């Protein structure tokens, strides 16, 4: 869940950025024998609007967060065109939204906070929750480390990935242990550099996420503390105000979210098939991805949910933490980055 705090990405850079995947689906919704997941989509996202001239531009950090799982579940026969782009970091998705290059994007709770500091407010609103797991977000130590508790980190060198969930959960872990950020020698780093620093003994602990955590464990690192119960498991779907207020794009967004919602249920019911398909895209073996998928499904069901006060409160806590760390100049009213105009429609989605 990589969430870079840096916002300024030039329009030219975005224009030249080589998207890893760019697919355009021109099929219309027609099937003689729709599968049960498609039948639910047709019910959940029912509209009388003609969407055949609409192109929905969508961005995500990986295909499993959008088009790949939708296609695997055979739910990609949309009544509108889909232009799906893989962007390698949260700030790129937010910058593409700001530059009017996307209508819809998805990512973690972190990028919107920094994007909202831009002059145009980032040109986005958070419209829905993408529920997910909080696994592989950990504070790591070496196998032979004498450190056994967070309180022992006082005065120690601790690497972290700045402006991400790693910095957030590290700050919360320190606070829970009675320590402040100033009590450690905090060293901002990239995921790869932080991993090298930990394994080579240049730092005493390392706060990170995702593949860096998996690799660290493969090389013998241990978990000092997991962020499993610190993080909310809420990721977001963001949309531009123009797309939200356009009746046809609004309807297309509801339809796309319904397809993603149902596609994740298909993946839960067909984990082996989904692992075989997606392993070709994410450079993992089907067995490794299946193991991760099973662990995630035990903790949480990936699905789309409407905005609620719990996620707004969680977002405010992150904003307060980053403000205290002097990463955010202005917290503002956190409610202003949310839009609940999709709440009733998403509330009709089948609960899982």
Secondary structure, DSSP 8 states (H G I E B T S, - for coil): ----------HHHHHH---S-EEE----S--TT--HHHHHHHHHT---S--TT-EEEEEESSGGGTHHHHHHTT----SSEEEEEE-SSHHHHHHHHHTTS-SEEEE-SSHHHHHTTSTTTTS-EEEEEEE----SEEEEE-TT----SGGGGTT-EEEE-TTSHHHHHHHHHHHHTT--GGGSEEEE--HHHHHHHHHTTSSSEEEEETHHHHHHHHTT-EEEEE-TTTS--EEEEEE-HHHHHSHHHHHHHHHHHHHHHHHHHHHHHTHHHHHHHHHHHHT--HHHHHHHHHHHHHH---EEE---HHHHHHHHHHHHHHHHTTS-S----GGGGB--TTHHHHTTS---
